[in-house]
Amino acid sequence: MRLLRTPEERFSSLEGFGHPPRYVEVADPDRATEHADRGARVRMATYGVGPDDPGSGPTVLLLHGEPTWSFLYRHVLDALAGAGVRAVAVDLVGFGRSDKPAEVADHTYARHVAWVREAVFDALGLDDLVLLGQDWGGLIGLRLVAAAPERFRAVVAANTGLPTGDVDMPEPWWRFRHAVERAGTLDVGRLVAAGCARGLGRAAQSAYDAPFPDEAHKAGPRAMPLLVPTRPDDPETEANRAAWAALADYPRPFVVAFSDSDPITGPMGPVLREHVRGAGARGGEDPGHAVLRGAGHFLQEDAGAELASVVVGVVRRVTR
C-alpha cells in the first residue's frame, strides 16, 4: 500500500483550529507481520483537549465522517475544553493529517474499523469513553461500541447510522455518491458547504481542502461512498447486522442528537431510538434525545455549541 502524507505547511493557517496533533501508528494491512518494522505502519493524527488526568472523568471520542476531518469539531472541542471535559478527536486514515493510501481500493470498511480500534484502544490506550460519531464516525464508532461495550460509558449518535443494505439509501445520498464518482476534480470544501444549512465561509472551506494538495491525495473521500453497504450481500452487511444485535442490548445512555435538516441520515434517528435499549427501546430509560434546529448534515458547523451542550450533559450524567 503506497501512502501519501500531506505537507504540514498546508495546515499552517487554519482559522479557529490550533490544536497540535499527537501522532500514533497503526498497522499497514498489506505489510503487517508479527514482527513488522516501523516502516510498515500508517500514521494517524489525533487531537486532545481538556484535563490530562484520565481520572477526571470519561473521555469524549470524536469521530468525523466523509469528506471532513477533525477541523469539523473545532467548536465542539473548544466548548468541551471550556467545560473541563477531556476529549480526543481522530483523523480517519485518508483524511486530515493522517496518512493517505493512494488507491481507492486501499480503503475498506473493515480496515477503517480496525485502524480506529488500534489507534484508540491500543496506541492511545483510551477507555471509559463517550462516543460522539457523525456520518462515517458513527458507522465506524458504533462497530467499536458493539465489539467492546464495556469501554463506552455512553454514546451520542449525531446524523449517522449503521446501514446493512436491507433498506435502500435515500436519494440525496445516491446523488452525492454519483457526484463523487463522476467528479474529475473533487472539490471537498464545496461538498462540505453543500451539507451545511447555515452556510460555510471561504476560510472554513479552505480548511477542508487543506489535507488534499492534489487529486492523488483524495482516494479516501472518493472511496468512502463506495464502502457504505447498499445491498444485503455487501461484504460488511453481516458485520453490521451483528453490531445491530449487540447494540440492541447496550444498556448505557445512547443519545440520538440529529439535526432537523439532514435528508441523508434523518430516517436513521427513529431506527436508533427504537432499537437500542440505552436509547429507550424495550423499556430502557429515555436518555434525553435532541433535535438540533436549523442544522444540516454537518451539524458541527451549523450547531456546534448546541451539540457540545448535549455532549457535556451526557458526560455530567455518567460521571461518577
Summary of the structure (lengths in Angstrom):
residues: 320
radius of gyration: 18.1
end to end distance: 44.2
largest distance: 52.5
contacts: 1119
relative contact order: 0.16
helix: 43%
strand: 16%
